[in-house]
Amino acid sequence: MAFDNSKIRKISEIIEKIADLLHDDGNKNEINILKSQLENITGKENIDVDNFRDFWEFTNVESLAERLLMPDAQKMNLSDERITEIIKKICLCDYSEAETDYWLEVLEKETGLCVNDYIYFPYTKGLEVTATEEEIARAVLLDRKI
């Protein structure tokens, strides 16, 4: 997905300011003002800014900004073929980090499973470590709860 670079930069700056304030026991009022700015830019309400405290441990600020601009994940009643296609693209790293996170959330809502485990830790789901994308997708479809 393509995003407006100026929005990504602005959101990134706000995230970094919030992270700094959270580490320095910053002014809660200032954090709330920055949070409101984020909510205005993204159109999302109730953004959990505590997630920004140590974001660099698991992602970069641009990916976090992109994820904030993406829609909230929802159940979409995807076909088996579409689920398989999404899993393949995730396995092959065809999506950006933000898109991967989004699609993993969608797949969780679609299947009732933590699809992340099937893709990144297949051995925990009875698959070989070297399982193919097709084998992973087949296991997800067979195990789904919804």
Residue, then its C-alpha position, 0 to 999 in steps of 0.5 A: m500500500a502506498f502512503d503519503n510520505s508527508k503523513i508518514r513523516k509527521i506521524s513518525e515525529i509524533i511517535e518519537k516525541i511520545a516515546d521520549l516523553l514516556h521514557d522521561d516520565g513526561n508531561k501527561n498533558e503533552i502526551n495527550i495533545l500529541k495523541s490527539q494529533l495522531e488521532n486526527i491525522t490517522g482518523k483512529e480513536n483511542i490509540d494506545v500510545d504505551n505501545f510507543r515506549d519501546f517500539w524500536e525493539f520490534t519495529n521501526v518508526e516508519s512501519l509503525a506510522e504505516r500501520l497506524l494509517m492502515p484500516d483496522a483489521q476486520k473479518m472479511n469472509l475470505s475464501d480459502e483461496r484468498i487465505t492461501e494467497i495471503i499466507k503465501k505472500i506473508c511467507l514470501c515477504d511480499y508485504s511490507e511489515a505494516e501490511t504483514d501485521y495487518w493481514l496477520e490480524v485479519l487472518e486471526k479474525e478469519t480463522g480464530l487461530c494465531v496464524n503467526d505461529y503457523i508461519y513463523f513457528p510451524y513446528t509448534k503446530g505439527l509442521e516441519v520447520t521447512a514447511t512450504e507456504e502451501e503446507i502452512a496454508r493447508a494446516v491453517l485451513l484445516d485447523r481454523k475454528i471459525 
